[in-house]
Amino acid sequence: QVQLVESGGGSVQAGGSLRLSCASRNIFSAIAINWEWSRQAPGKVREVVASIAGGGITNYVDSVKGRFTISRDYAKKTTYLQMNNLTPEDTAVYYCRAQNVRGDYWGQGIQVTVSS
């Protein structure tokens, strides 16, 4: 059974940084995974904030460009989301997603809270 386990969330003051990690267990094909981080704030729809395709191409929502960086570690089958210069608008539950030829998998979500 494939599992995605997120870590690194928490509370931080505006201007601070956090690094989210998403470790996969029992996932097939470390190389051909498309990774994605999304978030959902209270009362808002979930939005994709960053993605990295199997070929390495990255995409970011405009609101996080220049502040967030998505990366991955093939050997560890893990993706990361480095979040810098955080603002209260970044407060949300963050979700990790992995897609490959075998399936579409989601993490349980992790809370990020940014205070002003």
C-alpha positions, 0 to 999 in steps of 0.5 A, spaced: 500 500 500 502 506 497 503 512 503 505 519 503 507 522 509 508 529 510 512 533 515 515 539 517 509 544 518 507 548 524 507 555 526 511 561 524 511 568 524 510 572 517 517 573 514 519 566 516 521 559 513 518 552 513 520 546 509 515 541 508 517 534 506 513 528 503 516 521 503 513 516 499 512 508 502 511 503 497 511 507 491 513 504 484 518 508 480 521 513 483 523 517 477 517 517 473 513 521 479 509 527 478 509 531 484 505 536 487 503 540 493 496 543 494 493 547 499 486 549 502 485 555 507 479 555 511 473 557 506 477 557 500 478 551 494 484 547 494 489 550 489 495 547 487 501 551 489 507 547 486 508 541 481 514 538 479 514 533 473 517 526 472 522 530 467 523 536 472 519 541 469 516 545 475 510 550 475 508 555 481 502 559 482 503 566 481 502 568 489 508 563 491 513 564 485 520 567 488 518 564 495 517 557 494 521 552 491 519 544 490 524 539 489 525 532 489 530 526 492 530 520 487 533 515 492 529 517 498 522 518 493 521 524 497 519 531 495 520 537 498 517 544 499 521 550 501 517 556 503 520 562 504 518 569 506 511 566 509 505 571 509 499 570 513 495 568 506 500 562 506 496 559 512 493 553 510 493 545 510 498 543 505 497 536 501 502 532 497 500 528 491 504 523 487 502 520 480 505 515 476 503 509 471 500 505 477 496 511 480 494 517 484 496 518 491 495 523 496 498 525 503 493 526 509 495 534 509 499 538 514 497 545 517 502 551 516 500 557 520 503 564 519 502 569 524 502 577 523 
